[in-house]
Amino acid sequence: MTSTLVQPGTPAQPVTRIPLTTFAIGFGLAGLAGAWRSAAPALGLPAVVPQAFHAVAAIAWVWLVVAHLVRGARGEERLIDQIRHPSQGPVASLAPVTAMLLAAQLHTYSHAAGWALYLLALTGSAALVVVVFGRWFEGGLEHEALHSGYLLPTVAPGLIGADVAAKMGNTGLAWGLFATGTFFGVVMTGLVVQRHSFRAPLPDALAPTAMILLAPPAVGGLAWFTLNGHVIDPVADSIAGVGVVLLLMQLGMLPRYRRLKFSMGFWSFTFPLAAAVSLTEQWLAIAQPGGWRWMTGAMLLAITVFIGTIGWRSIPGFSHQ
């Protein structure tokens, strides 16, 4: 039997930080919890069901934060170096943005605790924006390094933050964040589409990030419904139209996605699809076409099985982190 002990004189392997992309796990689970919350009234589900999904997302987020802190304390690599990395850096915003989503649920139990977590997450998002823009505006980024993950530090805190702030009763803050997220959604989506269209294809490890393009209209639509009282109006129609076009773009990407070998990067698929399902569920609840409850249940089942499958297949990968 081969010994696993390090032989004298053998240099110890350096301890590396956990990739920031793992925060997509908590983000995706929080998105799934949101889909269950949106579907609960239509399906007559008790409040405890979506609450259970939120609890799972909260546990995953806390576990990831602690794991990153513990591994980071043991390693020599600095967190700031990860944040400045052209591929990983933008994904760091998933940590505070997921906390925003969890703050909305926490607010239903304790207003003070919910606001405390939300403001902490908003401050963390703002700090990352300072670091990210400081890096971007140095002019050293290459266009090939751009991917859809660059939407996360600029668009996600604005649109998701707006939705959560509105649910917690601060509409002034919500409108400000909504405008910020919408502005960067237009700017960054244009840049990312240009990069995908006129540059070399993304490497396989980053290819799943293309799904993030679907997220801005999905979370933007959710925020608009929260701010505007769940009424279908020209703005809601416009957001839905953009979302449909970006969904068709994703269907065009299916041949590329199907060729990918499974990796932890597949968690990039989870939140955008869950947010799109959540928005569609809310549309169905407002319009109530024939069979809308059945459609809601079918979509909810599909997204739950999809994310559950990714979670199950990710288990072996956890042991290598």
Disulfide bonds with the S-S distance in Angstrom:
none
